[in-house]
Amino acid sequence: MLDDGRQICYLDFDIWNLIICMEEITNHKIILFDGVCNLCNSSVNFVIQHDAKNHFKFAALQSEVGQQLISKYKIDTTKTDSIILIDNNKSFVKSTAALRIAKQLNKGYPLLYGFIILPTFLRNCVYDYIAKNRYKWYGKKDSCMIPTPELKNKFL
């Protein structure tokens, strides 16, 4: 734990990496994603392309940072295992996460946030159907994606 009470997310990195990591978490919205899912990886690439104001940082659910954040926010990965948004020390899952992400993108994508007025159970039925079939429809990688050198600063 740092002097100001912030928790450290990497246990095996030097202190400068720890401080940088904490600044990234507090200054950006964090998207946790299934690193082996082709649909999730495509979604991350889509968000990167449309995140003109650099709102987001990313971490695979399977990564050490992802696991630390899942633990910190007490996220039940048996109930959600595709995309999770962490924003202002709160976690959002499933359709709520997706709509809150869309709200921050450029072009017309923030209009999708209007679907937030639909009941959560209804939105999540659609979300869960897609999430349940994502490997069958889009495939799965053997390991998490490795960001290109140009995109490395977008990942925790």
Residue pairs with C-beta under 8 A, 6 or more apart in sequence:
1 7
1 8
2 8
2 18
2 19
2 22
6 22
6 26
7 22
7 72
8 18
8 21
8 22
9 18
9 21
9 22
9 25
9 64
9 65
9 68
9 69
9 156
10 17
10 18
10 21
10 64
10 65
10 68
11 64
13 21
21 65
21 156
24 30
24 57
24 156
25 57
25 69
25 86
25 156
28 54
28 55
28 56
28 57
29 55
29 56
29 57
29 85
29 86
29 87
29 101
29 104
30 56
30 57
30 58
30 59
30 69
30 85
30 86
30 87
30 156
31 44
31 47
31 56
31 57
31 58
31 59
31 83
31 84
31 85
31 86
31 97
31 101
32 58
32 59
32 60
32 61
32 66
32 69
32 70
32 83
32 84
32 85
32 86
33 40
33 41
33 43
33 44
33 58
33 59
33 60
33 61
33 82
33 83
33 84
34 40
34 60
34 61
34 62
34 81
34 82
34 83
34 134
35 41
35 60
35 61
35 62
35 63
35 66
35 141
35 143
35 144
35 145
36 62
36 140
36 141
36 142
36 143
36 144
37 82
37 134
37 135
37 138
37 140
37 141
38 134
38 138
38 139
38 140
38 141
39 82
39 130
39 134
39 137
39 138
40 82
40 83
40 134
41 141
41 145
42 138
43 83
44 58
44 145
47 56
47 58
47 101
47 105
48 56
48 58
48 151
48 154
50 105
50 106
50 107
50 109
51 104
51 105
51 106
52 105
52 106
53 104
53 106
55 104
56 101
56 104
56 154
57 154
57 155
57 156
58 154
58 155
58 156
59 65
59 66
59 69
59 155
59 156
60 66
60 144
60 145
61 67
61 70
61 77
61 81
61 84
62 144
63 144
63 156
65 156
69 75
69 86
70 77
70 84
73 86
73 90
73 91
75 84
75 91
75 93
79 93
80 93
80 94
80 131
81 131
82 94
82 131
82 134
83 93
83 94
83 97
83 98
83 101
84 91
84 92
84 93
84 97
85 91
85 92
85 93
85 96
85 97
85 100
85 101
86 92
87 100
92 100
94 123
94 124
94 127
94 128
94 131
95 115
95 120
95 123
95 124
95 126
95 127
96 116
96 120
96 123
98 127
99 112
99 113
99 115
99 116
99 123
100 113
102 109
102 110
102 112
102 113
103 109
103 110
103 112
103 113
104 110
115 123
116 123
147 154
147 155
